[in-house]
Amino acid sequence: MPFAHVTSNVPKSNVDVPTALRALSKALSEALGKPEAYVMVQLDLDTPMIFQASDAPCAFIQIRSIGRIGPDLNPKTAASLTTMAAEALKIPADRIFLNLDDVDAANWAMAGNTIG
């Protein structure tokens, strides 16, 4: 049940949103080894943000998943999602922060039912 929330100050008019969402969904599915049928991606653009004391284009990515988060897997996931977001939003990778959260299955629900 991976979820990626991408927030950026990039103007929505500069992004092909459907293409970006599909690319991020596929990248997350592949990075975590989970079916894309369970992946959700949220893309918030035009958000006032400042990073490194600059309002130049930047992004924050929050990834949540039941499992497949940890020190051995996080480098691959971080690299994949950062690369894809940088391409989709047309911003440098060094202007992107990312964090990963492993969510207990008992704290995640789909269709009104908890997973664990």
N, C-alpha and C positions, 0 to 999 in steps of 0.2 A: 504494500500500500504506500509506495513512495509519493511524496509531495514535495514539489519545489516551488518556492515563492520568490520571484525575482522582482525586485524593486529598483527603479532607476529614474534618474532625472532626464533621461533622453526623451525628446519629444515623441509622442505617439506617431506624429506625421512622418517621422524619419524611419519608422520600423514597419516591416511587413509582418504584422502581428500574427496572422494565422500560420505563416511559414515559421516564424520564430517559435511559436508554441509547439508546433509539430516537431521541430528540430530539438528543442529542449526536452520534450517528452521522450523522444527516441534516445537521446543521449543519457538521460537518467535511467531509463529501462536497461540499456546496455551496460552502463557503469555498475549498476546494482545487481544485474542478473535477475531482474524481476520482469514479469510480463507487462508489456505496455498497456494492456487492458486494465491494469490496476493503478496506473500512474496518473497523477493530477499535477498540472502546472498552472500557476497563477502568475500573470505578468502585469505589474503596475508600472505605468510610465508617467511621465510628466510630474514626478514626485519631487518636491523641493528637497535637495540633498547637498551636503558638503562633505568632501573627503580630502584629506591631506591639505586642509585650509584652502581648498579650491572648489568652485562650483562647476568645474569642467565635468563632462559626462562621466558618470560612475554608476556602479550597481552594487546591490547587496543581494546575495542568494542564500536563502535558508532552505536546507534539505532536511526532511523528516522521513523516517522509514522504520518499519518493524524489522529489525535486524539489518545485516549487511552494512553496518556502520561500525567502524573501529579502526585502530591504528594501521592495520595491514591493508585495509580496503580504501580508507579515506583519501590517500594520495591520488589514486586512479580516478575516484569520483570527483574530487576537487579539480583535477586537471581537465577532465572531460567537460564538466559543466562550465568551468571558467572559459575554456576555449570556445564552446558553443555560444555562450552568452556574449562573449567579446565579438564573435562573428555576427551574431544576430542583431546586436545593438550598435555595432561599429564603434566600439570603445576599446582602449588598450586593456590587456589582462591585468596590468598592475593597478588598474582603477576599479577592481572588483574585489570585494570581501565576500567570503562564503563561510557558512558554518553548517555543521551536520549534527542532527539529533537522532539518537536511537530511542524510539518510542516503544514502551511496553505494549504488547498486544492487547492487554486488558484495558488500555487507555485509548484504543483506536476502534472506531465503529464504522460500518458500512451498511447501508440499507436498514439502519436502526438497530443493528446487532453488533455487539463488540466482537472483535476478532478472536481474542483470547480469554 
